[in-house]
């Protein structure tokens, strides 16, 4: 690993030469906004103490079978997350990323495994975001009876956090009346409807086809589910990896820190005004 000052200078130089920015973001991107990243069982249970008492791990809750076996528990978990993400303001690092992309001829595109919608909330063009695991802000039928995905705007969940159970009305498919669920790719999920994400991938491919000197900023992406890391590493482009753990990168720069402090250092090196960030 390079020394911090050298690494920031090298990363800034890579960004200065680029004509398009791919932002590849994992759960660590939201930590500076106060969002949990569910790192390990203990991290998950700190966020959801009732599930510790039940002995339920993240992969057991983030599973379509839970909607069949205990719909109110499943929607307690996802309903709380939906309300949390709606109430969370994106941290200033999102604005810095927007400013970095705005300096480039082809702007930026986002690839994220996060389902929280924080990039759109921070002002990124929804047409320039790939949510590879779907979005909690969209719903689908649990059966599913058709390939239709609809916005979750009308859903206002009320959750008893002492038991992590939904106490308001369960959402249902407007077409067949079956239970609705988030349009999120879960563990052991054969019912996820990928059409919305597939359309996002197609837009990314069109954008990427016009970029000749891309740079990638990968932020907060782990190795347990390496979707984001693989995307960044597959671009044949300089990679700036921001992560407090496992930040080493072969062709690029590794910054062992959280998202916001690293992005502020990059903004300073590139003389980007962050007064509005």
C-alpha positions as CSV (number, residue, x, y, z in Angstrom):
1,X,0.0,0.0,0.0
2,X,1.2,3.5,-0.8
3,X,1.5,6.2,1.9
4,X,-1.8,8.1,2.4
5,X,-0.6,11.3,0.8
6,X,1.0,9.5,-2.2
7,X,-2.1,7.4,-2.6
8,X,-4.4,10.4,-2.7
9,X,-2.2,12.2,-5.2
10,X,-2.1,9.1,-7.4
11,X,-5.8,8.7,-7.2
12,X,-6.4,12.3,-8.0
13,X,-4.2,12.0,-11.1
14,X,-6.1,9.0,-12.3
15,X,-9.4,10.9,-12.0
16,X,-8.0,13.9,-13.7
17,X,-7.2,11.9,-16.8
18,X,-10.5,10.1,-17.0
19,X,-13.4,11.0,-19.3
20,X,-16.0,9.0,-17.4
21,X,-16.5,7.8,-13.8
22,X,-17.9,4.5,-12.7
23,X,-18.9,4.5,-9.0
24,X,-19.1,1.0,-7.7
25,X,-20.6,1.0,-4.2
26,X,-21.3,-1.6,-1.5
27,X,-22.8,-1.4,2.0
28,X,-19.8,0.6,3.4
29,X,-21.0,3.6,1.3
30,X,-23.9,4.2,3.7
31,X,-21.9,3.9,7.0
32,X,-21.1,7.6,7.1
33,X,-24.8,8.3,6.8
34,X,-25.4,6.2,9.9
35,X,-26.8,3.2,8.1
36,X,-25.8,-0.3,9.3
37,X,-23.8,-2.6,7.0
38,X,-24.7,-5.9,8.7
39,X,-21.0,-6.9,8.8
40,X,-21.1,-10.3,10.5
41,X,-23.8,-11.7,12.8
42,X,-22.9,-9.3,15.6
43,X,-23.3,-6.3,13.4
44,X,-26.7,-7.5,12.2
45,X,-27.9,-8.3,15.7
46,X,-26.8,-4.9,17.0
47,X,-29.2,-3.3,14.5
48,X,-32.0,-5.9,15.2
49,X,-31.8,-7.1,18.8
50,X,-35.1,-9.1,18.6
51,X,-33.6,-11.3,15.9
52,X,-30.7,-12.1,18.2
53,X,-33.2,-13.5,20.7
54,X,-34.7,-15.6,17.9
55,X,-31.3,-16.7,16.7
56,X,-32.0,-15.5,13.2
57,X,-29.0,-14.4,11.0
58,X,-29.2,-12.0,8.1
59,X,-29.3,-14.7,5.5
60,X,-32.3,-16.3,7.2
61,X,-34.2,-13.0,7.3
62,X,-33.2,-11.9,3.8
63,X,-34.8,-15.0,2.3
64,X,-38.1,-15.3,0.5
65,X,-39.1,-18.3,2.6
66,X,-39.6,-16.0,5.6
67,X,-42.4,-14.2,3.8
68,X,-44.2,-17.6,3.5
69,X,-43.5,-18.8,7.1
70,X,-43.9,-15.5,9.0
71,X,-45.0,-12.6,6.8
72,X,-45.2,-10.1,9.7
73,X,-41.7,-10.8,10.9
74,X,-40.3,-10.6,7.3
75,X,-42.1,-7.3,6.8
76,X,-41.1,-6.1,10.2
77,X,-37.5,-6.4,9.1
78,X,-38.0,-4.9,5.6
79,X,-40.5,-2.4,6.7
80,X,-38.1,-1.0,9.3
81,X,-35.4,-0.8,6.7
82,X,-37.7,1.0,4.2
83,X,-38.6,3.6,6.8
84,X,-35.0,4.0,7.8
85,X,-33.8,4.5,4.3
86,X,-36.5,7.0,3.6
87,X,-35.5,9.0,6.7
88,X,-31.8,9.0,6.1
89,X,-30.0,11.9,4.5
90,X,-27.1,10.9,2.2
91,X,-23.7,12.0,3.6
92,X,-21.7,14.7,1.8
93,X,-19.6,12.1,0.0
94,X,-22.4,11.5,-2.5
95,X,-22.3,15.2,-3.5
96,X,-18.5,14.9,-4.0
97,X,-19.0,11.9,-6.3
98,X,-21.5,13.9,-8.3
99,X,-19.0,16.7,-8.6
100,X,-16.2,14.4,-9.7
101,X,-18.4,13.0,-12.4
102,X,-19.5,16.4,-13.5
103,X,-15.9,17.3,-14.4
104,X,-15.7,14.5,-17.0
105,X,-16.9,14.5,-20.6
106,X,-19.2,11.5,-20.1
107,X,-20.2,12.1,-16.5
108,X,-20.7,9.2,-14.1
109,X,-22.6,6.0,-13.7
110,X,-23.3,4.1,-10.5
111,X,-23.2,0.4,-9.9
112,X,-24.4,-0.6,-6.4
113,X,-25.4,-3.6,-4.5
114,X,-27.2,-1.4,-2.0
115,X,-31.0,-1.5,-2.1
116,X,-31.5,1.7,-0.2
117,X,-31.9,4.2,-3.0
118,X,-29.5,6.6,-1.4
119,X,-27.8,7.6,-4.7
120,X,-31.1,8.7,-6.2
121,X,-31.9,10.5,-3.0
122,X,-28.6,12.3,-3.3
123,X,-29.5,13.7,-6.7
124,X,-28.0,11.1,-9.0
125,X,-29.9,10.6,-12.2
126,X,-32.1,7.4,-11.7
127,X,-31.3,6.5,-15.3
128,X,-27.6,6.4,-14.4
129,X,-27.8,3.8,-11.6
130,X,-27.6,0.0,-11.6
131,X,-29.0,-1.6,-8.5
132,X,-27.7,-5.2,-9.0
133,X,-29.7,-6.6,-6.1
134,X,-32.8,-4.6,-6.7
135,X,-34.5,-1.9,-4.6
136,X,-36.5,-1.8,-1.4
137,X,-38.4,1.1,-2.9
138,X,-40.1,-1.2,-5.4
139,X,-42.4,-4.2,-4.8
140,X,-43.3,-7.4,-6.5
141,X,-45.7,-10.3,-6.0
142,X,-44.4,-13.1,-3.9
143,X,-45.8,-15.8,-6.2
144,X,-45.0,-14.0,-8.6
145,X,-48.1,-13.9,-10.7
146,X,-46.5,-11.7,-13.4
147,X,-43.4,-9.7,-14.2
148,X,-44.7,-6.4,-13.0
149,X,-42.7,-4.3,-10.4
150,X,-44.3,-1.3,-8.8
151,X,-43.2,1.6,-6.5
152,X,-43.5,1.2,-2.8
153,X,-44.5,4.8,-2.3
154,X,-47.9,4.0,-0.9
155,X,-46.5,1.6,1.7
156,X,-46.1,3.3,5.1
157,X,-45.0,0.4,7.4
158,X,-45.5,0.5,11.2
159,X,-43.2,-1.8,13.0
160,X,-43.0,-2.9,16.6
161,X,-39.3,-3.0,17.1
162,X,-39.5,-4.8,20.4
163,X,-40.5,-7.9,18.3
164,X,-39.5,-6.7,14.8
165,X,-43.0,-7.3,13.5
166,X,-45.2,-5.3,11.2
167,X,-48.3,-4.1,12.9
168,X,-49.8,-2.2,10.0
169,X,-51.5,-3.8,7.1
170,X,-49.5,-6.2,5.0
171,X,-49.0,-5.1,1.3
172,X,-50.5,-7.2,-1.4
173,X,-50.2,-7.6,-5.1
174,X,-52.7,-5.4,-6.8
175,X,-53.2,-8.0,-9.6
176,X,-53.8,-11.3,-7.8
177,X,-54.0,-10.3,-4.1
178,X,-51.1,-12.4,-3.0
179,X,-48.6,-11.0,-0.4
180,X,-46.2,-8.5,-1.9
181,X,-42.5,-8.4,-1.1
182,X,-39.6,-6.0,-1.9
183,X,-38.1,-6.3,-5.4
184,X,-34.8,-7.3,-3.9
185,X,-32.6,-10.3,-4.8
186,X,-32.5,-12.3,-1.5
187,X,-30.7,-15.5,-0.6
188,X,-32.0,-18.7,-2.3
189,X,-34.3,-16.5,-4.3
190,X,-35.9,-18.1,-7.3
191,X,-38.8,-15.6,-7.4
192,X,-37.0,-12.3,-7.8
193,X,-38.1,-10.4,-10.9
194,X,-34.9,-9.0,-12.5
195,X,-36.4,-7.0,-15.3
196,X,-36.0,-3.6,-13.7
197,X,-32.3,-4.3,-12.9
198,X,-31.8,-5.8,-16.4
199,X,-32.9,-2.5,-17.9
200,X,-30.4,-0.7,-15.7
201,X,-27.6,-3.0,-16.9
202,X,-28.5,-2.2,-20.5
203,X,-28.2,1.6,-19.9
204,X,-24.8,1.0,-18.2
205,X,-23.6,-0.9,-21.2
206,X,-24.6,1.9,-23.5
207,X,-22.9,4.5,-21.3
208,X,-19.7,2.4,-21.0
209,X,-19.5,2.0,-24.8
210,X,-18.9,5.7,-25.2
211,X,-16.3,6.1,-22.5
212,X,-12.7,5.8,-23.7
213,X,-10.7,6.6,-20.5
214,X,-12.8,5.4,-17.6
215,X,-11.9,5.5,-13.9
216,X,-13.6,3.4,-11.2
217,X,-14.1,4.5,-7.6
218,X,-15.1,1.4,-5.6
219,X,-16.4,2.2,-2.1
220,X,-17.3,0.0,0.8
221,X,-17.5,-3.2,-1.2
222,X,-16.7,-6.5,0.7
223,X,-15.5,-9.9,-0.5
224,X,-18.3,-12.1,1.0
225,X,-20.7,-11.1,-1.8
226,X,-18.2,-9.8,-4.4
227,X,-20.7,-8.4,-7.0
228,X,-19.4,-4.8,-6.7
229,X,-15.7,-5.8,-6.6
230,X,-16.1,-7.9,-9.7
231,X,-17.7,-5.1,-11.6
232,X,-15.0,-2.6,-10.8
233,X,-12.2,-5.1,-11.6
234,X,-13.7,-6.1,-14.9
235,X,-13.6,-2.6,-16.5
236,X,-10.0,-2.7,-17.7
237,X,-9.7,0.7,-16.0
238,X,-7.7,2.3,-13.2
239,X,-9.4,1.4,-9.9
240,X,-9.5,3.5,-6.7
241,X,-10.6,1.2,-3.9
242,X,-11.9,2.9,-0.7
243,X,-12.4,0.5,2.1
244,X,-11.2,0.4,5.8
245,X,-10.4,-3.3,5.2
246,X,-8.9,-5.3,2.3
247,X,-8.3,-2.2,0.3
248,X,-5.3,-3.6,-1.7
249,X,-5.7,-3.4,-5.5
250,X,-3.4,-4.6,-8.2
251,X,-3.9,-1.9,-10.9
252,X,-4.9,1.3,-9.1
253,X,-4.9,2.8,-5.7
254,X,-6.1,1.4,-2.3
255,X,-7.3,3.8,0.4
256,X,-7.8,2.2,3.7
257,X,-10.5,4.5,5.2
258,X,-14.2,5.1,5.2
259,X,-16.0,6.7,2.3
260,X,-16.5,10.3,3.4
261,X,-12.9,11.1,4.7
262,X,-11.4,9.5,1.6
263,X,-13.7,11.5,-0.8
264,X,-13.0,14.7,1.0
265,X,-9.3,14.1,0.6
266,X,-9.8,13.5,-3.1
267,X,-11.9,16.6,-3.5
268,X,-9.2,18.7,-1.8
269,X,-6.5,17.2,-4.1
270,X,-8.6,18.0,-7.2
271,X,-9.6,21.5,-5.8
272,X,-13.3,20.7,-5.8
273,X,-15.4,23.1,-3.8
274,X,-17.1,21.1,-1.1
275,X,-18.9,24.0,0.6
276,X,-22.1,22.6,-0.7
277,X,-21.2,19.1,0.2
